[in-house]
Amino acid sequence: MKALSVNHLSFAYAEGDPLVISDLSFDVEEGEYVSLIGHNGSGKSTLAKVVTGLLGFRFQGSVEVFGLSLSKSTVREARKNIGLVFQNPDNQFVGSTVEEDIAFGLENHSVPREKMQGIIDTFAKEVGMEAFLKKAPEGLSGGQKQRVAIAGVLAMNPRLLILDEATSMLDPSGKKEILSLIHRLKKENPSLAILSITHDVEEAAKSDKVIVLNAGKKIEEGKPVDVFKDQKALEAIRLDAPFVYRLANALRERGIDVPSDIVSEDALARWLCR
């Protein structure tokens, strides 16, 4: 089943303005991890806001969430299936403690108080923040704040998780921590669909599918091994290939015939040391 279906989507912020998204079509299947990559200004974050109804419904084309066409009358129902994690975790904190923040969405959905604490405890533990429930958010690291934001979203039991540059403001350690968490959650819940909107090609390389966006238009879509093999095409739109692809290409230029199905640093190291 399609978790998200975007069909010939076009969007401008005001009538007469240039299109930020232009005739864009793609699908995210249930259980699929899709990364949408592009340089700053390519329309990535605008897309996240359009498909969740945060920019109204002045778009052309259609957006469907688990078969429900997104509109003013359906947006509340559609959002029940979507969890959105923003770039800056500070923008998602509404409670004075971690516990209150995770509880916020549950309160909005009228979850009974007697059930709420169990849900909070479950998802705080899921993201490794169970020891911080009484802590104020300002005392947390960036990675910890993003963990809490993810816990608050997961507590709502979404079927589609949208990550809008969710690791871009984190240091390398925090980024590794959050990506490891997301992949673990995906493994534990195989039906969860993930759309990661990012400019991090290393993150995208671990996805099931990659979509490349440039100036609001889709220019490539496919498995990471297919999308990242054309390093020059990516460089033309100011993107780079993941390190392992660049290294493999450099070795091929020196006459070393690296197999095209080697897509991880560990696999490349084993092949070179065989």
Backbone as CSV, one residue per row, in Angstrom:
resi,resn,N_x,N_y,N_z,CA_x,CA_y,CA_z,C_x,C_y,C_z
1,MET,0.847,-1.200,0.000,0.000,0.000,0.000,0.878,1.245,0.000
2,LYS,0.445,2.277,-0.702,1.193,3.528,-0.742,0.934,4.329,0.538
3,ALA,2.007,4.620,1.266,1.888,5.480,2.441,1.699,6.931,2.013
4,LEU,2.440,7.324,0.990,2.364,8.691,0.460,2.454,8.626,-1.049
5,SER,1.544,9.314,-1.706,1.561,9.392,-3.164,1.444,10.845,-3.578
6,VAL,2.489,11.349,-4.213,2.531,12.731,-4.695,2.432,12.697,-6.214
7,ASN,1.424,13.374,-6.754,1.143,13.280,-8.184,1.095,14.660,-8.836
8,HIS,2.083,14.933,-9.706,2.140,16.172,-10.485,1.951,17.405,-9.589
9,LEU,2.657,17.380,-8.464,2.534,18.458,-7.474,3.326,19.689,-7.905
10,SER,2.667,20.843,-7.881,3.322,22.131,-8.121,2.865,23.097,-7.032
11,PHE,3.791,23.946,-6.587,3.457,24.866,-5.498,4.294,26.136,-5.603
12,ALA,3.639,27.278,-5.401,4.309,28.573,-5.265,3.759,29.239,-4.012
13,TYR,4.573,30.033,-3.351,4.132,30.643,-2.099,3.052,31.700,-2.303
14,ALA,3.049,32.333,-3.455,2.005,33.321,-3.758,1.738,33.301,-5.256
15,GLU,0.544,33.693,-5.617,0.172,33.707,-7.035,1.115,34.621,-7.810
16,GLY,1.652,34.100,-8.898,2.590,34.860,-9.717,4.040,34.652,-9.346
17,ASP,4.291,34.046,-8.174,5.666,33.757,-7.760,6.195,32.547,-8.531
18,PRO,7.523,32.410,-8.628,8.086,31.209,-9.266,7.688,29.953,-8.491
19,LEU,7.556,28.853,-9.205,7.230,27.587,-8.564,8.396,27.102,-7.704
20,VAL,8.106,26.741,-6.476,9.114,26.157,-5.596,9.169,24.646,-5.810
21,ILE,8.017,24.065,-6.122,7.909,22.656,-6.493,7.203,22.600,-7.838
22,SER,7.753,21.817,-8.777,7.241,21.830,-10.150,6.973,20.414,-10.668
23,ASP,5.711,20.087,-10.865,5.279,18.829,-11.488,6.006,17.621,-10.885
24,LEU,5.965,17.529,-9.574,6.698,16.489,-8.845,5.792,15.297,-8.566
25,SER,6.272,14.110,-8.906,5.528,12.877,-8.637,6.465,11.828,-8.038
26,PHE,6.017,11.170,-6.974,6.744,10.029,-6.402,5.839,9.341,-5.387
27,ASP,6.205,8.121,-5.023,5.469,7.349,-4.028,6.408,6.880,-2.933
28,VAL,5.858,6.749,-1.734,6.538,6.078,-0.627,5.637,4.920,-0.217
29,GLU,6.131,3.707,-0.401,5.334,2.532,-0.068,5.374,2.269,1.441
30,GLU,4.345,1.606,1.941,4.327,1.199,3.333,5.548,0.315,3.601
31,GLY,6.291,0.626,4.653,7.484,-0.134,5.003,8.744,0.295,4.276
32,GLU,8.654,1.308,3.423,9.799,1.753,2.621,10.500,2.945,3.284
33,TYR,11.826,2.985,3.155,12.635,4.107,3.646,13.131,4.864,2.422
34,VAL,12.602,6.059,2.228,12.936,6.880,1.066,13.652,8.140,1.527
35,SER,14.765,8.453,0.894,15.459,9.713,1.143,15.265,10.640,-0.045
36,LEU,14.864,11.864,0.233,14.739,12.895,-0.800,15.849,13.904,-0.567
37,ILE,16.775,13.975,-1.530,17.959,14.810,-1.339,17.981,15.952,-2.346
38,GLY,18.686,16.991,-1.977,18.841,18.140,-2.853,19.588,19.232,-2.120
39,HIS,20.162,20.143,-2.878,20.895,21.252,-2.285,19.926,22.213,-1.620
40,ASN,20.443,23.104,-0.760,19.599,24.140,-0.163,18.886,24.929,-1.257
41,GLY,17.585,25.153,-1.068,16.814,25.886,-2.062,16.178,25.021,-3.119
42,SER,16.320,23.686,-2.968,15.771,22.785,-3.986,14.283,22.502,-3.787
43,GLY,13.722,22.938,-2.656,12.307,22.743,-2.397,11.999,21.626,-1.424
44,LYS,13.032,21.064,-0.787,12.834,19.896,0.068,11.927,20.184,1.263
45,SER,12.268,21.216,2.036,11.494,21.504,3.239,10.107,22.036,2.904
46,THR,9.999,22.753,1.794,8.674,23.188,1.347,7.794,21.979,1.084
47,LEU,8.366,20.951,0.480,7.614,19.737,0.200,7.076,19.120,1.492
48,ALA,7.907,19.047,2.533,7.469,18.471,3.809,6.257,19.211,4.346
49,LYS,6.257,20.523,4.214,5.151,21.335,4.728,3.906,21.198,3.859
50,VAL,4.105,21.055,2.551,2.949,20.904,1.655,2.243,19.573,1.912
51,VAL,2.995,18.485,2.004,2.361,17.169,2.115,1.760,16.933,3.495
52,THR,2.052,17.801,4.453,1.416,17.699,5.763,0.378,18.795,5.981
53,GLY,0.118,19.578,4.944,-0.927,20.597,5.021,-0.548,21.851,5.771
54,LEU,0.735,22.042,6.064,1.158,23.207,6.838,1.202,24.486,6.009
55,LEU,1.132,24.361,4.694,1.139,25.542,3.834,-0.202,25.723,3.111
56,GLY,-1.240,25.147,3.670,-2.545,25.278,3.044,-2.702,24.318,1.868
57,PHE,-3.653,24.615,1.019,-4.016,23.665,-0.034,-4.127,24.345,-1.391
58,ARG,-3.227,25.313,-1.606,-3.210,26.056,-2.868,-2.351,25.362,-3.921
59,PHE,-1.946,24.149,-3.666,-1.079,23.449,-4.614,-1.880,22.899,-5.780
60,GLN,-1.178,22.656,-6.867,-1.753,21.946,-8.011,-1.288,20.499,-7.950
61,GLY,-2.096,19.604,-8.525,-1.795,18.187,-8.422,-2.479,17.595,-7.207
62,SER,-1.969,16.461,-6.719,-2.607,15.810,-5.575,-1.587,15.174,-4.655
63,VAL,-1.996,15.066,-3.384,-1.219,14.373,-2.364,-2.166,13.401,-1.675
64,GLU,-1.772,12.130,-1.604,-2.585,11.127,-0.924,-1.775,10.484,0.197
65,VAL,-2.390,10.373,1.365,-1.768,9.739,2.525,-2.570,8.485,2.847
66,PHE,-1.979,7.327,2.605,-2.662,6.048,2.760,-4.022,6.074,2.059
67,GLY,-4.020,6.580,0.840,-5.208,6.577,-0.004,-6.163,7.730,0.217
68,LEU,-5.916,8.556,1.231,-6.788,9.692,1.524,-6.233,10.948,0.860
69,SER,-7.006,11.550,-0.033,-6.567,12.743,-0.747,-6.523,13.938,0.207
70,LEU,-5.375,14.609,0.256,-5.171,15.706,1.202,-5.946,16.948,0.770
71,SER,-6.754,17.477,1.671,-7.530,18.692,1.422,-7.847,19.335,2.764
72,LYS,-8.483,20.478,2.717,-8.845,21.170,3.953,-9.767,20.312,4.813
73,SER,-10.630,19.546,4.169,-11.598,18.741,4.923,-11.024,17.423,5.427
74,THR,-9.889,16.976,4.865,-9.331,15.671,5.244,-8.019,15.766,6.013
75,VAL,-7.463,16.970,6.152,-6.108,17.105,6.684,-5.989,16.570,8.112
76,ARG,-6.997,16.785,8.941,-6.922,16.290,10.319,-6.855,14.763,10.349
77,GLU,-7.644,14.125,9.501,-7.637,12.670,9.430,-6.304,12.165,8.876
78,ALA,-5.793,12.837,7.834,-4.525,12.426,7.227,-3.371,12.538,8.216
79,ARG,-3.382,13.591,9.022,-2.286,13.819,9.965,-2.227,12.774,11.069
80,LYS,-3.311,12.048,11.291,-3.297,10.996,12.305,-2.296,9.901,11.948
81,ASN,-1.976,9.799,10.668,-1.048,8.765,10.201,0.370,9.276,9.992
82,ILE,0.598,10.584,10.209,1.895,11.194,9.905,2.573,11.688,11.175
83,GLY,3.841,11.391,11.291,4.675,11.995,12.322,5.739,12.821,11.645
84,LEU,5.864,14.097,12.025,6.813,15.013,11.389,7.839,15.482,12.406
85,VAL,9.121,15.243,12.094,10.223,15.687,12.942,10.966,16.795,12.207
86,PHE,11.040,17.965,12.836,11.626,19.131,12.191,13.145,19.175,12.339
87,GLN,13.723,20.121,11.608,15.166,20.332,11.609,15.676,20.738,12.986
88,ASN,14.995,21.684,13.618,15.452,22.233,14.895,14.583,21.674,16.018
89,PRO,15.121,20.800,16.852,14.296,20.210,17.917,13.732,21.244,18.876
90,ASP,14.405,22.393,19.025,13.885,23.437,19.912,12.523,23.937,19.453
91,ASN,12.268,23.858,18.140,10.995,24.324,17.615,9.845,23.379,17.934
92,GLN,10.161,22.175,18.404,9.120,21.198,18.702,8.832,21.074,20.184
93,PHE,9.668,21.656,21.025,9.437,21.562,22.456,8.328,22.508,22.887
94,VAL,7.342,21.958,23.568,6.238,22.769,24.085,6.068,22.568,25.589
95,GLY,6.686,21.549,26.141,6.560,21.272,27.567,7.766,21.774,28.335
96,SER,7.605,21.925,29.635,8.717,22.393,30.478,9.626,21.247,30.908
97,THR,9.191,20.013,30.663,10.022,18.839,30.927,9.885,17.874,29.755
98,VAL,10.780,16.900,29.707,10.717,15.868,28.674,9.381,15.141,28.741
99,GLU,8.964,14.790,29.943,7.706,14.070,30.126,6.522,14.865,29.577
100,GLU,6.458,16.155,29.894,5.361,17.001,29.424,5.373,17.136,27.909
101,ASP,6.567,17.162,27.341,6.653,17.318,25.900,6.133,16.075,25.172
102,ILE,6.500,14.899,25.630,6.002,13.669,25.014,4.489,13.564,25.199
103,ALA,3.993,14.089,26.336,2.562,14.009,26.642,1.715,14.946,25.792
104,PHE,2.332,15.960,25.216,1.555,17.026,24.564,0.628,16.499,23.468
105,GLY,1.174,15.724,22.547,0.361,15.202,21.459,-0.711,14.245,21.953
106,LEU,-0.392,13.476,22.985,-1.369,12.547,23.546,-2.549,13.298,24.148
107,GLU,-2.245,14.404,24.819,-3.315,15.231,25.394,-4.206,15.799,24.298
108,ASN,-3.583,16.234,23.191,-4.365,16.794,22.086,-5.285,15.755,21.443
109,HIS,-4.903,14.478,21.559,-5.720,13.408,21.010,-6.605,12.755,22.076
110,SER,-6.710,13.435,23.208,-7.618,13.007,24.283,-7.348,11.583,24.768
111,VAL,-6.067,11.222,24.826,-5.708,9.920,25.392,-5.978,9.961,26.894
112,PRO,-6.680,8.987,27.437,-6.992,8.987,28.873,-5.735,9.058,29.731
113,ARG,-5.832,9.813,30.813,-4.680,10.024,31.694,-4.119,8.706,32.211
114,GLU,-4.987,7.716,32.490,-4.515,6.451,33.046,-3.689,5.649,32.040
115,LYS,-3.851,5.920,30.751,-3.070,5.248,29.711,-1.830,6.043,29.320
116,MET,-1.888,7.337,29.562,-0.859,8.231,29.040,0.526,7.937,29.599
117,GLN,0.622,7.721,30.912,1.935,7.540,31.515,2.645,6.316,30.966
118,GLY,1.893,5.252,30.732,2.490,4.046,30.169,3.054,4.288,28.782
119,ILE,2.335,5.065,27.983,2.802,5.384,26.629,4.061,6.249,26.691
120,ILE,4.042,7.235,27.578,5.209,8.121,27.738,6.434,7.303,28.140
121,ASP,6.267,6.433,29.116,7.388,5.623,29.597,7.912,4.699,28.494
122,THR,7.001,4.120,27.728,7.386,3.195,26.657,8.258,3.878,25.623
123,PHE,7.842,5.058,25.156,8.572,5.697,24.066,9.792,6.475,24.550
124,ALA,9.779,6.920,25.799,11.001,7.500,26.365,12.086,6.424,26.429
125,LYS,11.702,5.215,26.822,12.655,4.103,26.867,13.092,3.715,25.458
126,GLU,12.152,3.763,24.511,12.452,3.378,23.129,13.580,4.226,22.552
127,VAL,13.634,5.516,22.934,14.666,6.405,22.393,15.795,6.655,23.398
128,GLY,15.792,5.898,24.497,16.876,6.006,25.462,16.840,7.245,26.325
129,MET,15.649,7.792,26.558,15.540,9.019,27.358,14.712,8.813,28.627
130,GLU,14.557,7.567,29.068,13.715,7.294,30.236,14.261,7.905,31.524
131,ALA,15.580,8.148,31.576,16.183,8.737,32.771,16.068,10.259,32.794
132,PHE,15.486,10.839,31.745,15.458,12.303,31.621,14.043,12.878,31.663
133,LEU,13.061,12.067,32.061,11.668,12.497,31.965,11.372,13.770,32.750
134,LYS,12.035,13.979,33.868,11.776,15.165,34.689,12.716,16.329,34.366
135,LYS,13.590,16.128,33.376,14.564,17.150,33.024,13.948,18.230,32.134
136,ALA,14.467,19.450,32.277,14.048,20.544,31.404,14.795,20.431,30.077
137,PRO,14.158,20.786,28.960,14.798,20.612,27.647,16.073,21.415,27.457
138,GLU,16.167,22.578,28.120,17.364,23.404,27.913,18.632,22.748,28.442
139,GLY,18.490,21.722,29.279,19.661,21.041,29.805,20.096,19.849,28.970
140,LEU,19.427,19.628,27.838,19.742,18.479,26.998,20.657,18.858,25.843
141,SER,21.383,17.869,25.326,22.186,18.089,24.119,21.273,18.097,22.908
142,GLY,21.814,18.497,21.757,21.020,18.517,20.534,20.490,17.144,20.178
143,GLY,21.337,16.127,20.300,20.913,14.768,19.995,19.833,14.276,20.945
144,GLN,19.954,14.631,22.226,18.936,14.244,23.201,17.607,14.932,22.915
145,LYS,17.668,16.201,22.552,16.438,16.928,22.216,15.739,16.284,21.015
146,GLN,16.536,15.897,20.025,15.929,15.276,18.851,15.353,13.905,19.200
147,ARG,15.978,13.204,20.134,15.433,11.929,20.601,14.053,12.143,21.242
148,VAL,13.942,13.204,22.039,12.662,13.506,22.683,11.612,13.870,21.636
149,ALA,12.016,14.667,20.638,11.091,15.031,19.566,10.582,13.782,18.850
150,ILE,11.484,12.837,18.596,11.098,11.590,17.931,10.176,10.774,18.835
151,ALA,10.471,10.746,20.138,9.607,10.013,21.070,8.196,10.590,21.068
152,GLY,8.089,11.920,21.060,6.776,12.556,21.040,5.994,12.219,19.791
153,VAL,6.708,12.127,18.671,6.061,11.767,17.401,5.655,10.290,17.404
154,LEU,6.560,9.404,17.845,6.268,7.976,17.845,5.148,7.616,18.807
155,ALA,5.003,8.387,19.878,3.934,8.128,20.838,2.558,8.244,20.198
156,MET,2.468,8.979,19.086,1.206,9.141,18.366,0.948,7.982,17.409
157,ASN,1.872,7.020,17.370,1.724,5.809,16.552,1.522,6.122,15.066
158,PRO,2.425,6.911,14.463,2.264,7.235,13.044,2.604,6.042,12.157
159,ARG,2.025,6.023,10.971,2.353,4.996,9.976,3.365,5.524,8.969
160,LEU,3.509,6.849,8.921,4.471,7.508,8.033,5.260,8.522,8.850
161,LEU,6.572,8.355,8.881,7.455,9.265,9.609,8.188,10.141,8.597
162,ILE,8.011,11.460,8.708,8.689,12.399,7.818,9.752,13.137,8.621
163,LEU,10.987,13.023,8.183,12.123,13.675,8.839,12.574,14.842,7.975
164,ASP,12.333,16.050,8.448,12.680,17.238,7.669,14.031,17.778,8.139
165,GLU,15.107,17.308,7.492,16.476,17.702,7.870,16.703,17.463,9.371
166,ALA,16.227,16.327,9.864,16.186,16.076,11.301,17.560,15.954,11.955
167,THR,18.623,15.778,11.167,19.963,15.656,11.758,20.898,16.793,11.355
168,SER,20.399,17.753,10.592,21.297,18.750,9.999,21.904,19.715,11.012
169,MET,21.274,19.892,12.174,21.799,20.821,13.173,22.605,20.117,14.258
170,LEU,22.810,18.820,14.091,23.515,18.043,15.109,24.989,17.891,14.763
171,ASP,25.819,17.699,15.795,27.230,17.411,15.557,27.331,15.961,15.068
172,PRO,28.508,15.558,14.572,28.625,14.204,14.020,28.190,13.104,14.966
173,SER,28.489,13.260,16.257,28.094,12.252,17.231,26.578,12.194,17.370
174,GLY,25.942,13.368,17.462,24.486,13.430,17.578,23.798,12.907,16.339
175,LYS,24.367,13.213,15.175,23.794,12.724,13.916,23.865,11.203,13.848
176,LYS,25.007,10.637,14.197,25.161,9.182,14.172,24.179,8.518,15.131
177,GLU,24.003,9.145,16.284,23.098,8.631,17.314,21.655,8.578,16.805
178,ILE,21.206,9.663,16.168,19.821,9.735,15.695,19.596,8.791,14.518
179,LEU,20.541,8.726,13.586,20.376,7.831,12.442,20.360,6.377,12.878
180,SER,21.188,6.030,13.855,21.199,4.675,14.392,19.845,4.355,15.030
181,LEU,19.294,5.321,15.746,17.981,5.147,16.376,16.899,4.922,15.320
182,ILE,16.903,5.729,14.275,15.876,5.626,13.238,15.938,4.263,12.543
183,HIS,17.138,3.816,12.228,17.267,2.510,11.572,16.846,1.372,12.505
184,ARG,17.111,1.518,13.798,16.669,0.494,14.751,15.140,0.471,14.834
185,LEU,14.529,1.656,14.902,13.070,1.738,14.963,12.439,1.140,13.711
186,LYS,13.064,1.391,12.582,12.547,0.844,11.327,12.631,-0.685,11.327
187,LYS,13.708,-1.216,11.850,13.871,-2.669,11.916,12.837,-3.284,12.849
188,GLU,12.526,-2.594,13.941,11.556,-3.096,14.914,10.122,-2.985,14.393
189,ASN,9.886,-2.038,13.494,8.545,-1.829,12.954,8.622,-1.814,11.429
190,PRO,8.688,-2.985,10.796,8.912,-3.069,9.344,7.840,-2.394,8.499
191,SER,6.647,-2.176,9.036,5.592,-1.539,8.246,5.687,-0.016,8.244
192,LEU,6.532,0.551,9.109,6.675,1.998,9.181,7.302,2.541,7.898
193,ALA,6.646,3.524,7.292,7.203,4.200,6.114,7.955,5.442,6.573
194,ILE,9.115,5.685,5.963,9.932,6.838,6.333,10.271,7.639,5.088
195,LEU,10.035,8.947,5.165,10.510,9.876,4.138,11.485,10.818,4.822
196,SER,12.760,10.675,4.503,13.795,11.517,5.080,14.190,12.583,4.059
197,ILE,13.903,13.824,4.395,14.225,14.951,3.525,15.551,15.518,4.021
198,THR,16.588,15.413,3.203,17.933,15.663,3.702,18.857,16.117,2.580
199,HIS,20.000,16.683,2.949,21.052,16.919,1.964,22.270,16.041,2.271
200,ASP,22.093,15.130,3.229,23.180,14.252,3.657,23.183,12.982,2.798
201,VAL,24.114,12.911,1.861,24.141,11.758,0.950,24.578,10.476,1.656
202,GLU,25.345,10.601,2.731,25.749,9.412,3.474,24.525,8.764,4.121
203,GLU,23.632,9.586,4.640,22.379,9.076,5.194,21.534,8.437,4.097
204,ALA,21.416,9.135,2.961,20.576,8.662,1.861,21.062,7.327,1.308
205,ALA,22.357,7.088,1.376,22.926,5.850,0.829,22.414,4.613,1.547
206,LYS,21.879,4.782,2.755,21.372,3.638,3.526,19.865,3.457,3.364
207,SER,19.250,4.220,2.462,17.811,4.139,2.231,17.470,3.013,1.260
208,ASP,16.172,2.728,1.154,15.699,1.793,0.128,15.655,2.462,-1.238
209,LYS,15.338,3.759,-1.226,15.183,4.497,-2.481,15.620,5.944,-2.265
210,VAL,16.200,6.542,-3.305,16.642,7.933,-3.255,15.959,8.719,-4.368
211,ILE,15.462,9.902,-4.014,14.898,10.831,-4.984,15.747,12.094,-4.945
212,VAL,16.193,12.550,-6.103,17.029,13.741,-6.193,16.178,14.895,-6.701
213,LEU,16.170,15.981,-5.929,15.381,17.164,-6.265,16.324,18.317,-6.573
214,ASN,16.031,19.059,-7.643,16.814,20.244,-7.978,15.872,21.307,-8.519
215,ALA,15.916,22.485,-7.904,15.051,23.599,-8.314,13.588,23.168,-8.387
216,GLY,13.177,22.355,-7.404,11.788,21.947,-7.309,11.364,20.835,-8.233
217,LYS,12.301,20.283,-9.014,11.965,19.229,-9.967,12.726,17.949,-9.630
218,LYS,12.076,16.823,-9.865,12.736,15.535,-9.671,13.627,15.260,-10.875
219,ILE,14.902,15.013,-10.609,15.808,14.735,-11.722,16.331,13.290,-11.702
220,GLU,16.099,12.576,-10.609,16.553,11.190,-10.526,15.777,10.484,-9.421
221,GLU,15.536,9.195,-9.614,14.876,8.369,-8.602,15.303,6.926,-8.804
222,GLY,15.651,6.248,-7.729,16.034,4.853,-7.849,16.740,4.359,-6.606
223,LYS,17.277,3.155,-6.682,18.061,2.609,-5.586,19.344,3.422,-5.425
224,PRO,19.859,3.525,-4.192,21.085,4.310,-3.985,22.220,3.928,-4.928
225,VAL,22.407,2.626,-5.166,23.512,2.189,-6.019,23.369,2.742,-7.435
226,ASP,22.144,2.936,-7.892,21.917,3.474,-9.238,22.019,5.000,-9.265
227,VAL,21.478,5.651,-8.232,21.484,7.117,-8.198,22.894,7.658,-8.001
228,PHE,23.681,7.007,-7.137,24.976,7.562,-6.761,26.119,7.144,-7.683
229,LYS,25.847,6.285,-8.650,26.939,5.861,-9.525,27.383,6.961,-10.472
230,ASP,26.489,7.932,-10.749,26.828,9.025,-11.658,27.271,10.242,-10.846
231,GLN,28.522,10.211,-10.431,29.064,11.259,-9.566,29.051,12.624,-10.243
232,LYS,29.328,12.669,-11.525,29.388,13.953,-12.235,28.021,14.616,-12.313
233,ALA,26.962,13.816,-12.478,25.613,14.375,-12.532,25.243,15.007,-11.194
234,LEU,25.662,14.387,-10.098,25.394,14.953,-8.779,26.185,16.233,-8.557
235,GLU,27.434,16.217,-8.974,28.272,17.409,-8.801,27.733,18.590,-9.594
236,ALA,27.046,18.313,-10.697,26.478,19.374,-11.526,25.389,20.150,-10.792
237,ILE,24.758,19.517,-9.794,23.738,20.224,-9.007,24.219,20.444,-7.566
238,ARG,25.548,20.483,-7.411,26.187,20.824,-6.140,25.930,19.795,-5.044
239,LEU,25.788,18.534,-5.440,25.736,17.426,-4.499,26.955,16.550,-4.725
240,ASP,27.284,15.783,-3.723,28.402,14.855,-3.859,27.890,13.443,-3.673
241,ALA,28.637,12.472,-4.142,28.310,11.078,-3.889,28.842,10.692,-2.510
242,PRO,28.258,9.680,-1.871,28.804,9.194,-0.597,30.259,8.775,-0.756
243,PHE,30.996,8.791,0.354,32.427,8.548,0.333,32.781,7.231,-0.364
244,VAL,32.052,6.159,-0.064,32.410,4.859,-0.629,32.269,4.865,-2.152
245,TYR,31.297,5.601,-2.680,31.129,5.693,-4.127,32.261,6.514,-4.749
246,ARG,32.652,7.606,-4.078,33.760,8.416,-4.598,35.056,7.632,-4.596
247,LEU,35.282,6.884,-3.515,36.507,6.089,-3.419,36.527,4.991,-4.484
248,ALA,35.394,4.315,-4.661,35.322,3.251,-5.668,35.567,3.820,-7.064
249,ASN,34.991,5.003,-7.342,35.209,5.636,-8.646,36.673,6.008,-8.851
250,ALA,37.300,6.520,-7.790,38.717,6.889,-7.885,39.579,5.659,-8.153
251,LEU,39.245,4.536,-7.534,39.993,3.297,-7.771,39.790,2.804,-9.206
252,ARG,38.562,2.930,-9.715,38.304,2.501,-11.099,39.106,3.347,-12.086
253,GLU,39.225,4.650,-11.788,40.003,5.530,-12.664,41.474,5.137,-12.693
254,ARG,41.897,4.414,-11.665,43.288,3.942,-11.587,43.424,2.493,-12.043
255,GLY,42.357,2.003,-12.679,42.433,0.675,-13.277,42.052,-0.467,-12.367
256,ILE,41.543,-0.176,-11.180,41.118,-1.236,-10.268,39.621,-1.447,-10.483
257,ASP,39.241,-2.612,-10.940,37.859,-2.881,-11.360,36.992,-3.251,-10.153
258,VAL,36.586,-2.232,-9.397,35.749,-2.449,-8.214,34.340,-2.847,-8.661
259,PRO,33.789,-3.952,-8.164,32.436,-4.363,-8.551,31.398,-3.299,-8.207
260,SER,30.413,-3.141,-9.059,29.414,-2.081,-8.875,28.479,-2.350,-7.714
261,ASP,28.423,-3.597,-7.232,27.499,-3.901,-6.140,28.114,-3.667,-4.758
262,ILE,29.337,-3.144,-4.714,29.959,-2.797,-3.432,29.513,-1.387,-3.058
263,VAL,28.714,-1.293,-1.985,28.109,-0.005,-1.636,28.336,0.375,-0.175
264,SER,29.253,-0.310,0.500,29.576,0.067,1.875,31.084,0.059,2.051
265,GLU,31.545,0.844,3.014,32.979,0.922,3.269,33.525,-0.424,3.733
266,ASP,32.756,-1.132,4.560,33.203,-2.446,5.043,33.362,-3.426,3.876
267,ALA,32.367,-3.411,2.972,32.425,-4.327,1.825,33.604,-3.992,0.920
268,LEU,33.857,-2.703,0.734,34.981,-2.289,-0.104,36.308,-2.696,0.537
269,ALA,36.419,-2.519,1.862,37.644,-2.903,2.566,37.875,-4.404,2.453
270,ARG,36.814,-5.184,2.605,36.966,-6.656,2.488,37.386,-7.044,1.077
271,TRP,36.819,-6.375,0.087,37.149,-6.709,-1.301,38.611,-6.355,-1.592
272,LEU,39.067,-5.212,-1.109,40.441,-4.791,-1.347,41.455,-5.697,-0.625
273,CYS,41.016,-6.284,0.520,41.934,-7.117,1.313,41.750,-8.615,1.041
274,ARG,41.003,-8.946,0.013,40.703,-10.354,-0.250,41.969,-11.134,-0.620
